[in-house]
Amino acid sequence: MKLQQTLNSSLLDNLEPMLNESIYHFLVEFQKGRTDFSELGSIFFRLIQTMIDPPLEFIWFYSALTFHTAKSTTLMNSQSLLLSVKDLFHSLVSFRNPSGSGSLKQVSLLAPVVYQLVSFRFEISRFRSEFEGLVDAIVSHIVVCCNNELEDREVAVGKPTVVSWVGLVPVWIADQVTENRGCVDGLQLFLPLSTEEVRRGIGGDCGMGYLAGIVMMESFLLRLCLMFDPGASRKELDKDVKLQAAQIIKGFKKNSTFLVMLFKVLLEPRLPVAELLTTSDELLLRRLLFDVALDFGCFLSCETSSWLSDDQYKEIAILWLFVTNSALQFVSENGDTAEVDFYLNAFLTSQLPAQIISWVTGGTHTIPTTPLNSSPKELIGWLLVVEKQGIKICDHSISELHEKAVKHNLVGIENIVETMVEDAHAPVRINGRRKRDSMGEVQLQKQMKAIKYCHENLGGDDSYCGRNEVGNSVSDQEMVDMVR
């Protein structure tokens, strides 16, 4: 194996400049109108065959050349485009690491497929079954990779290439450059279901684990968005989305980057699904994800989270605490007492609050006064106090998380009210269809009034005001069993 590693490293040293020059050549020629890159694709295919473990960058470049050439040489309608994306998926999953330790790369390779599928959104309703089948195949492939001990560490054979995967993004989005005209950042185009914070975390040295987490997060959101068929009943939608979300989290949970991203997405003012869902559907999805995330805290403990390191466990526990607080703020805006009680009960029955207190009190000789632990807000307030005393339990700054949560909560409310007004007077897109939002004008005014009242008069805290009843179709125990 050492000899193989040496040969692979030596080969990459010589080929990295070639890859950089080829990327530049492709982009220049593509903008000039060239569409056939089969000759260059053949060269890179032969190069890849000489590599023991082809780096992601080389696989992506070859795959992009093949994909762009296929699009240009075929009478490209919606159906043939979907077939091309299917071929791209099967091609990318065929590149397997012979050492069997490349699960992170196997997941990361699929980022262009997810990008193409989200770009395909306007045609989802016409090819729903085929589209859903491909997304299910992506999710299943990721679950298999997770079962192969997917971990948040870099596994490399030989010297990693200096060409960051970010350098391949312009190749994949080349056909959108002219249309976009620089209005949207390239990473935002390529990772449409990621938040700005997630994209900011991408640097020149962004590892495979982070990219794999992004692919998992986007695949997760895409699969759930596809369930919002206009013909689905609300009761069945509630149950099906929660069960699907719990199943996917169960399959993905070994990757802590995915869990961290999931919780951080729920701390944002809006889910990054505006391209796929109406405002009202996005709010419903957010509430359902809060349900699932809170149930996640019922079983996450030292005994049941052996796949996490101590630092990962602490980070996720703190984020879960803030998500629980955000969930309570979210449901209290319309004030269903049963829903508020459900969230509070999920907090109180979880082992995480007591574990967080134990981390703080066990890490200092001066034992701080422990809180009554009756609500997430109270525990966060206590953590802010002990942080000022110099006591930290993880790399996260409690004060920064709190400041962000408060800011995003206020911004989110303003955006929701503004968008609800727009949705009431204009048709909106749902999975490629256009229709009027089902919310009536009178109901819209009532909800806007309730939201404004809560946040103008109650300061946006955990005070509770009126909310329409939303039932929980899945029992607490059933959800816990799904995520175990």
C-alpha positions as CSV (number, residue, x, y, z in Angstrom):
1,M,0.0,0.0,0.0
2,K,2.9,2.4,0.7
3,L,4.2,1.9,-2.8
4,Q,0.7,2.6,-4.2
5,Q,0.4,5.8,-2.1
6,T,3.8,7.0,-3.4
7,L,2.8,6.4,-7.0
8,N,-0.5,8.1,-6.6
9,S,1.1,11.1,-4.9
10,S,3.7,11.5,-7.6
11,L,1.1,11.2,-10.3
12,L,-1.0,14.0,-8.7
13,D,2.0,16.3,-8.4
14,N,2.4,16.2,-12.2
15,L,-1.3,16.3,-13.0
16,E,-2.5,19.2,-10.8
17,P,-1.3,21.9,-13.2
18,M,-2.9,20.1,-16.0
19,L,-6.3,20.0,-14.2
20,N,-6.1,23.8,-13.5
21,E,-5.3,24.6,-17.1
22,S,-8.0,22.3,-18.3
23,I,-10.6,24.0,-16.1
24,Y,-9.6,27.4,-17.4
25,H,-9.7,26.1,-21.0
26,F,-13.1,24.6,-20.6
27,L,-14.6,27.8,-19.1
28,V,-13.1,30.0,-21.9
29,E,-14.3,27.7,-24.7
30,F,-17.8,27.2,-23.1
31,Q,-18.4,30.9,-23.0
32,K,-17.4,31.1,-26.7
33,G,-20.2,28.7,-27.5
34,R,-18.4,25.4,-27.7
35,T,-20.6,22.5,-26.6
36,D,-18.7,19.3,-27.5
37,F,-15.9,18.4,-25.0
38,S,-15.9,14.7,-25.6
39,E,-12.2,14.7,-26.7
40,L,-11.1,16.4,-23.4
41,G,-13.4,14.0,-21.5
42,S,-11.7,11.0,-23.0
43,I,-8.3,12.3,-21.9
44,F,-9.5,12.7,-18.3
45,F,-11.2,9.3,-18.4
46,R,-8.0,7.6,-19.3
47,L,-6.2,9.6,-16.5
48,I,-8.7,8.5,-13.9
49,Q,-8.2,4.9,-14.9
50,T,-4.5,5.2,-14.0
51,M,-5.3,6.4,-10.5
52,I,-5.7,4.1,-7.5
53,D,-8.1,6.4,-5.8
54,P,-9.2,9.3,-8.2
55,P,-9.6,12.6,-6.3
56,L,-13.0,14.1,-6.3
57,E,-11.8,17.1,-8.3
58,F,-10.7,14.8,-11.2
59,I,-14.0,12.8,-11.1
60,W,-16.0,16.0,-11.1
61,F,-14.2,17.5,-14.0
62,Y,-14.5,14.4,-16.2
63,S,-18.2,14.0,-15.2
64,A,-19.0,17.7,-15.9
65,L,-17.4,17.4,-19.4
66,T,-19.5,14.3,-20.1
67,F,-22.7,15.9,-18.7
68,H,-22.3,19.1,-20.7
69,T,-21.5,17.3,-23.9
70,A,-24.5,15.0,-23.5
71,K,-26.8,17.9,-23.0
72,S,-25.5,19.6,-26.2
73,T,-25.7,16.5,-28.4
74,T,-29.2,15.4,-27.4
75,L,-32.5,16.9,-28.2
76,M,-32.8,18.2,-24.7
77,N,-36.4,18.2,-23.3
78,S,-37.4,17.8,-19.7
79,Q,-37.5,14.0,-19.9
80,S,-34.2,13.6,-21.6
81,L,-32.6,16.1,-19.1
82,L,-33.9,14.0,-16.2
83,L,-32.4,10.9,-17.8
84,S,-29.1,12.7,-18.1
85,V,-29.2,13.5,-14.4
86,K,-29.9,9.9,-13.7
87,D,-26.9,8.9,-15.8
88,L,-24.8,11.4,-13.9
89,F,-25.9,9.9,-10.6
90,H,-25.1,6.3,-11.6
91,S,-21.8,7.4,-13.1
92,L,-20.7,9.2,-9.9
93,V,-21.7,6.3,-7.5
94,S,-19.7,3.9,-9.7
95,F,-16.4,5.6,-8.6
96,R,-15.7,3.5,-5.5
97,N,-12.6,3.7,-3.3
98,P,-10.9,0.3,-3.4
99,S,-9.7,0.8,0.2
100,G,-13.4,0.9,1.3
101,S,-12.7,4.0,3.4
102,G,-14.0,6.7,1.1
103,S,-17.6,7.0,2.4
104,L,-17.2,10.8,2.8
105,K,-16.1,11.2,-0.8
106,Q,-18.9,8.9,-2.0
107,V,-21.4,11.3,-0.4
108,S,-19.6,14.4,-1.5
109,L,-19.5,13.3,-5.1
110,L,-23.3,13.7,-5.4
111,A,-23.4,17.5,-4.9
112,P,-23.8,18.1,-8.7
113,V,-26.7,15.7,-8.9
114,V,-28.6,17.6,-6.1
115,Y,-27.8,20.9,-7.8
116,Q,-29.2,19.6,-11.1
117,L,-32.3,18.3,-9.4
118,V,-33.1,21.6,-7.7
119,S,-32.5,23.4,-11.0
120,F,-35.1,21.0,-12.5
121,R,-37.8,22.2,-10.0
122,F,-40.1,23.8,-12.6
123,E,-40.8,20.3,-14.1
124,I,-41.2,18.3,-10.9
125,S,-44.9,18.0,-11.2
126,R,-44.7,16.5,-14.7
127,F,-42.2,13.8,-13.7
128,R,-43.0,13.4,-10.0
129,S,-42.6,9.6,-9.7
130,E,-39.3,9.5,-11.6
131,F,-38.0,12.6,-9.8
132,E,-38.9,11.2,-6.4
133,G,-37.4,7.8,-7.3
134,L,-34.0,9.5,-8.1
135,V,-34.0,11.5,-4.9
136,D,-34.9,8.3,-2.9
137,A,-31.9,6.6,-4.6
138,I,-29.6,9.5,-3.5
139,V,-30.9,9.3,0.1
140,S,-30.5,5.5,0.2
141,H,-27.0,5.7,-1.2
142,I,-26.0,8.1,1.5
143,V,-27.6,5.8,4.2
144,V,-25.5,2.9,2.9
145,C,-22.4,5.2,3.1
146,C,-23.3,6.1,6.7
147,N,-23.7,2.4,7.6
148,N,-20.1,2.0,6.3
149,E,-18.9,3.9,9.3
150,L,-19.1,7.4,7.8
151,E,-17.1,9.6,10.1
152,D,-16.2,13.3,10.3
153,R,-12.6,12.9,9.5
154,E,-10.6,13.1,6.3
155,V,-9.4,9.8,4.8
156,A,-7.0,10.3,2.0
157,V,-4.7,8.0,0.0
158,G,-1.5,9.7,-0.8
159,K,-1.2,13.5,-1.2
160,P,-4.5,15.4,-1.5
161,T,-4.8,17.6,-4.5
162,V,-4.3,21.3,-4.1
163,V,-7.3,22.0,-6.4
164,S,-10.2,22.6,-4.1
165,W,-13.5,21.2,-5.1
166,V,-14.8,24.8,-5.0
167,G,-12.7,25.4,-8.1
168,L,-14.9,22.9,-10.0
169,V,-18.1,24.8,-9.2
170,P,-17.8,27.2,-12.2
171,V,-17.6,24.2,-14.4
172,W,-20.9,22.8,-13.2
173,I,-22.8,26.1,-13.3
174,A,-21.2,27.2,-16.6
175,D,-24.6,27.1,-18.4
176,Q,-26.1,29.5,-15.9
177,V,-23.3,32.1,-15.9
178,T,-24.7,34.1,-18.9
179,E,-28.3,33.9,-17.6
180,N,-27.2,34.8,-14.0
181,R,-24.9,37.7,-15.0
182,G,-23.3,37.8,-11.6
183,C,-26.5,38.5,-9.8
184,V,-26.2,35.4,-7.6
185,D,-23.0,34.1,-6.0
186,G,-21.7,30.9,-7.7
187,L,-21.8,28.8,-4.5
188,Q,-25.4,29.9,-3.9
189,L,-26.3,28.7,-7.4
190,F,-24.5,25.4,-6.8
191,L,-25.8,24.8,-3.3
192,P,-29.3,26.3,-3.5
193,L,-30.7,24.6,-0.4
194,S,-27.9,25.7,1.9
195,T,-27.9,28.8,4.1
196,E,-25.6,31.7,3.9
197,E,-23.9,30.6,7.1
198,V,-23.2,27.2,5.7
199,R,-21.7,28.6,2.5
200,R,-19.5,31.0,4.6
201,G,-18.0,27.9,6.2
202,I,-16.6,26.8,2.8
203,G,-13.0,27.9,2.4
204,G,-10.1,26.9,0.2
205,D,-9.3,24.1,2.6
206,C,-12.9,22.9,3.2
207,G,-12.7,19.2,3.8
208,M,-14.7,16.3,2.5
209,G,-16.6,16.0,5.7
210,Y,-18.1,19.5,5.4
211,L,-19.1,19.0,1.8
212,A,-20.6,15.6,2.7
213,G,-22.7,17.3,5.4
214,I,-23.9,19.9,2.9
215,V,-25.0,17.1,0.4
216,M,-26.8,15.3,3.2
217,M,-28.6,18.5,4.4
218,E,-29.7,19.4,0.9
219,S,-30.8,15.9,0.0
220,F,-32.8,15.8,3.3
221,L,-34.6,19.1,2.5
222,L,-35.2,18.2,-1.1
223,R,-36.8,14.9,-0.2
224,L,-39.2,16.6,2.3
225,C,-40.1,19.4,-0.1
226,L,-41.2,16.8,-2.6
227,M,-43.9,15.6,-0.2
228,F,-45.8,18.9,-0.4
229,D,-48.0,17.8,-3.2
230,P,-51.0,20.2,-3.5
231,G,-53.4,17.3,-3.4
232,A,-52.2,15.9,-0.1
233,S,-54.4,16.2,3.0
234,R,-53.0,18.2,5.9
235,K,-53.3,15.3,8.3
236,E,-51.5,12.8,6.1
237,L,-48.9,15.4,5.2
238,D,-48.1,16.1,8.9
239,K,-47.6,12.4,9.6
240,D,-45.8,11.5,6.4
241,V,-43.3,14.3,6.6
242,K,-42.4,13.7,10.2
243,L,-41.9,10.0,9.6
244,Q,-39.8,10.6,6.5
245,A,-37.7,13.2,8.3
246,A,-37.2,10.8,11.3
247,Q,-36.2,8.0,9.0
248,I,-33.6,10.1,7.1
249,I,-32.1,11.5,10.4
250,K,-31.9,7.9,11.7
251,G,-29.9,7.0,8.6
252,F,-27.7,10.1,8.5
253,K,-27.1,10.6,12.2
254,K,-23.5,9.2,12.2
255,N,-22.4,12.3,10.5
256,S,-22.2,15.0,13.2
257,T,-21.7,17.7,10.5
258,F,-25.2,16.9,9.2
259,L,-26.7,17.1,12.7
260,V,-25.0,20.5,13.4
261,M,-26.2,21.9,10.0
262,L,-29.7,20.7,10.7
263,F,-29.9,22.4,14.0
264,K,-28.3,25.6,12.6
265,V,-30.7,25.7,9.8
266,L,-33.6,25.6,12.3
267,L,-32.1,28.6,14.0
268,E,-32.3,30.6,10.8
269,P,-35.3,33.0,10.2
270,R,-36.3,31.0,7.2
271,L,-35.6,27.5,5.8
272,P,-33.6,27.7,2.5
273,V,-36.4,26.2,0.5
274,A,-38.0,29.3,-1.1
275,E,-37.3,27.8,-4.5
276,L,-39.5,24.9,-3.8
277,L,-42.2,25.8,-1.3
278,T,-44.7,28.6,-0.7
279,T,-44.4,30.6,2.5
280,S,-47.2,28.8,4.2
281,D,-45.7,25.4,3.3
282,E,-42.3,26.5,4.5
283,L,-43.7,27.4,7.8
284,L,-45.4,24.1,8.1
285,L,-42.2,22.2,7.2
286,R,-40.4,24.3,9.8
287,R,-42.9,23.3,12.5
288,L,-42.7,19.7,11.6
289,L,-38.9,19.7,11.7
290,F,-39.1,21.3,15.1
291,D,-41.2,18.4,16.2
292,V,-38.6,15.9,15.0
293,A,-35.7,17.8,16.4
294,L,-37.2,18.0,19.8
295,D,-37.9,14.3,19.8
296,F,-34.2,13.8,18.9
297,G,-33.3,15.2,22.3
298,C,-35.3,12.4,24.0
299,F,-32.8,9.7,23.2
300,L,-29.5,11.7,22.6
301,S,-27.4,10.8,25.6
302,C,-24.0,9.6,26.4
303,E,-25.2,6.0,26.2
304,T,-27.0,6.3,22.9
305,S,-24.6,8.6,21.1
306,S,-21.5,6.5,21.0
307,W,-20.9,7.6,17.4
308,L,-20.1,11.1,18.6
309,S,-17.0,12.4,20.2
310,D,-17.3,14.4,23.5
311,D,-16.8,17.7,21.6
312,Q,-19.4,16.8,19.0
313,Y,-21.9,15.7,21.6
314,K,-21.5,19.0,23.5
315,E,-21.9,21.1,20.4
316,I,-25.0,19.3,19.3
317,A,-26.5,19.4,22.8
318,I,-26.0,23.2,23.0
319,L,-27.5,23.7,19.5
320,W,-30.5,21.5,20.5
321,L,-31.1,23.7,23.5
322,F,-31.3,26.8,21.3
323,V,-33.5,25.0,18.7
324,T,-35.9,24.0,21.5
325,N,-36.1,27.7,22.6
326,S,-36.7,28.7,19.0
327,A,-39.4,26.1,18.6
328,L,-41.2,27.5,21.7
329,Q,-41.0,31.0,20.3
330,F,-42.3,29.7,16.9
331,V,-45.3,27.9,18.3
332,S,-46.2,30.6,20.8
333,E,-46.7,33.1,18.0
334,N,-50.1,31.7,17.3
335,G,-50.4,30.2,20.8
336,D,-51.7,26.6,20.8
337,T,-51.3,25.7,24.5
338,A,-51.2,21.9,23.6
339,E,-48.3,22.5,21.2
340,V,-46.4,24.6,23.7
341,D,-46.9,21.9,26.3
342,F,-45.7,19.3,23.9
343,Y,-42.4,21.2,23.3
344,L,-41.9,21.9,27.0
345,N,-42.4,18.3,27.8
346,A,-39.9,17.3,25.2
347,F,-37.4,19.6,26.9
348,L,-38.1,18.4,30.4
349,T,-38.1,14.7,29.5
350,S,-34.7,14.9,27.7
351,Q,-31.5,14.1,29.5
352,L,-29.7,17.0,27.7
353,P,-30.6,19.9,30.1
354,A,-29.3,18.0,33.1
355,Q,-26.2,16.9,31.1
356,I,-25.5,20.5,30.1
357,I,-25.7,21.6,33.8
358,S,-23.5,18.8,34.8
359,W,-20.8,19.9,32.2
360,V,-20.8,23.4,33.7
361,T,-20.8,22.4,37.4
362,G,-18.3,19.6,36.9
363,G,-15.8,21.8,35.1
364,T,-15.2,24.3,37.8
365,H,-14.2,24.4,41.5
366,T,-16.5,27.3,42.1
367,I,-19.9,25.6,41.6
368,P,-22.4,28.1,40.0
369,T,-25.9,28.3,41.4
370,T,-27.9,25.8,39.2
371,P,-31.1,26.9,37.5
372,L,-34.5,25.5,38.2
373,N,-34.3,24.2,34.6
374,S,-38.0,24.8,33.9
375,S,-37.5,26.1,30.4
376,P,-34.9,26.5,27.6
377,K,-35.0,30.2,28.1
378,E,-34.0,29.9,31.7
379,L,-31.2,27.5,31.0
380,I,-29.8,29.7,28.2
381,G,-29.9,32.7,30.6
382,W,-27.9,30.8,33.2
383,L,-25.4,29.7,30.5
384,L,-25.0,33.4,29.5
385,V,-24.2,34.3,33.2
386,V,-21.7,31.5,33.7
387,E,-20.0,32.3,30.3
388,K,-19.4,35.8,31.6
389,Q,-17.6,34.2,34.5
390,G,-15.3,32.5,32.1
391,I,-16.9,29.0,32.1
392,K,-17.3,27.3,28.7
393,I,-18.4,23.8,27.9
394,C,-17.8,23.8,24.1
395,D,-16.3,26.0,21.3
396,H,-19.7,27.7,20.7
397,S,-20.1,31.1,22.3
398,I,-23.4,31.1,24.1
399,S,-23.7,34.9,23.8
400,E,-23.1,34.8,20.1
401,L,-25.7,32.1,19.6
402,H,-28.2,34.0,21.7
403,E,-27.6,37.3,19.9
404,K,-28.0,35.5,16.5
405,A,-31.2,33.8,17.6
406,V,-32.7,37.1,18.8
407,K,-31.7,38.9,15.6
408,H,-32.9,36.1,13.3
409,N,-36.2,35.9,15.2
410,L,-37.0,39.5,14.6
411,V,-35.8,39.4,11.0
412,G,-37.8,36.3,10.4
413,I,-41.0,37.8,11.7
414,E,-40.6,40.8,9.5
415,N,-39.9,38.6,6.4
416,I,-42.9,36.3,7.2
417,V,-45.3,39.2,7.4
418,E,-44.0,40.8,4.2
419,T,-44.1,37.6,2.3
420,M,-47.5,36.7,3.5
421,V,-48.8,40.0,2.2
422,E,-47.2,39.3,-1.2
423,D,-48.5,35.7,-1.2
424,A,-52.0,36.9,-0.6
425,H,-52.1,39.0,-3.7
426,A,-49.9,37.0,-6.2
427,P,-49.7,33.4,-7.4
428,V,-46.9,31.4,-6.0
429,R,-45.0,28.3,-7.2
430,I,-45.4,24.9,-5.7
431,N,-43.2,22.2,-7.2
432,G,-43.4,23.7,-10.6
433,R,-47.1,24.7,-10.4
434,R,-48.6,28.1,-9.9
435,K,-51.6,28.7,-7.7
436,R,-53.0,31.1,-5.2
437,D,-52.0,30.6,-1.5
438,S,-54.9,28.8,0.2
439,M,-54.9,31.3,3.1
440,G,-57.9,33.5,2.9
441,E,-57.6,37.3,3.2
442,V,-59.4,37.4,6.6
443,Q,-57.3,34.6,8.0
444,L,-54.1,36.3,6.7
445,Q,-55.0,39.5,8.5
446,K,-55.7,37.6,11.7
447,Q,-52.3,35.8,11.6
448,M,-50.4,39.0,10.7
449,K,-52.1,40.8,13.6
450,A,-51.2,38.0,16.0
451,I,-47.6,37.9,14.9
452,K,-47.2,41.7,15.2
453,Y,-48.9,41.7,18.6
454,C,-46.6,39.0,20.0
455,H,-43.4,40.7,18.9
456,E,-44.3,44.3,19.5
457,N,-45.9,43.9,22.9
458,L,-44.2,40.8,24.3
459,G,-40.7,41.5,22.9
460,G,-40.5,38.3,21.0
461,D,-39.8,36.2,24.1
462,D,-41.4,33.0,25.3
463,S,-44.7,34.6,26.2
464,Y,-47.6,32.8,24.7
465,C,-50.4,34.1,22.6
466,G,-53.1,32.7,20.3
467,R,-52.3,30.0,17.7
468,N,-54.5,27.7,15.6
469,E,-54.5,24.1,16.6
470,V,-52.0,21.9,14.9
471,G,-52.3,18.2,15.9
472,N,-49.3,15.9,16.3
473,S,-50.1,12.9,14.1
474,V,-47.2,10.9,15.3
475,S,-46.8,9.9,19.0
476,D,-43.8,10.9,21.0
477,Q,-42.7,7.2,21.4
478,E,-43.2,6.4,17.8
479,M,-41.0,9.4,16.8
480,V,-38.3,8.4,19.3
481,D,-38.3,4.8,17.9
482,M,-38.0,6.1,14.4
483,V,-34.8,8.1,15.1
484,R,-33.1,5.5,17.4
